[in-house]
Amino acid sequence: MEKSLDQFIGEHDRGLYLPILFSLLMRLEHMVWQEIESDAALVAFALRNGITAFNTNGVINWFDTWMEAEALGLNLSRDKNGQVLSVNGQINRDVDPEQFVKNGQVSIAVDVAKRLSSELAERSVVFGYLTGGSTMAEKCFPQDLKQKLFAEDQPQDISDDDKGLIDLVARCSLQMAREYCESGATALLLVEEIEPSKVILDAYEPLFNLANYYSIPVLSLHREPPSKSTAAVLEKFGCFAMLNEKNDAEEGNVVLSESIFLSADGSDAELNNIVSNQNRLITTYWDLPFNSKLERVAEIGRTMTN
């Protein structure tokens, strides 16, 4: 039986250090996007090497908020680093969830998670990445439906056709979560660029139930701090919302700001304070940017884990 996240945390007298280094590690291995999106073995190799290079306690298998939208049928143009340059077409409303997990980067991300879970076994944590449903909706849904979903008052006039589209996205995410759970992932990371819609959050309840069935925690990372009402819904579903503030003292988790990774000569007062506290999980605000100082990232890792 795979080791749980709580077991990993219990083995460390400091917080479990799990920065999001996906883009940085691809840069370190001189990989272009065309390699990343088609070679799971190469991506797994780069992420595994990052554990040693940057002194982390594990890996997050992927980070791309356009991944699921592309697998649903959007035609994207990207640069060599994977940044989206243009978006064309519409999603395929007839996508079957079992086919969805075999499409594009989704299939590669799932494969990476399976490889890492098998290779790292009980030595390091492996988080399975998922783009949140509201972020997917913002990228994929028609404008009139988005206006309803993200209105301040709860929408009452969502058509059956619109409900079908919401259900499609939720079922695809559910199938992806199932693949991660069955692969032995330690936890799921649900990433939102925008404030989640309650309608979509409710549609995602089966995903949280599935993770609970497998005894795998779901953590949500938000580009902007979620509202109290959103946090309450997530808590009801058993999902912990990681804040992008410096510290969440009540839960003992820390989200590090990008700024401390961008300066080669940053002060370590904040880091030493974090290390001295009894934290559970230490992660980063978002995927660290390409221009992060590699030496500084490694130095922070040593401070956090040694």
Secondary structure, DSSP 8 states (H G I E B T S, - for coil): ----HHHHHHT-SS-EE----HHHHHHHTT--HHHHTT-HHHHHHHHHHHHHHTT-SEEE----TTHHHHHTT-EEEE-TT--EEEEES---TT--HHHHTTSHHHHHHHHHHHHHHHHHTTSSEEEEEEE-HHHHHHHHS-HHHHHHHTSSS--S---HHHHHHHHHHHHHHHHHHHHHHHHT-SEEEEEESS---HHHHHHTHHHHHHHHHTT--EEEEESS---HHHHHHHHHTTEEEE-SSSEETTTTEEEE-THHHH-TT---HHHHHHHHS--SEEEESSS--TTS-HHHHHHHHHHHH-
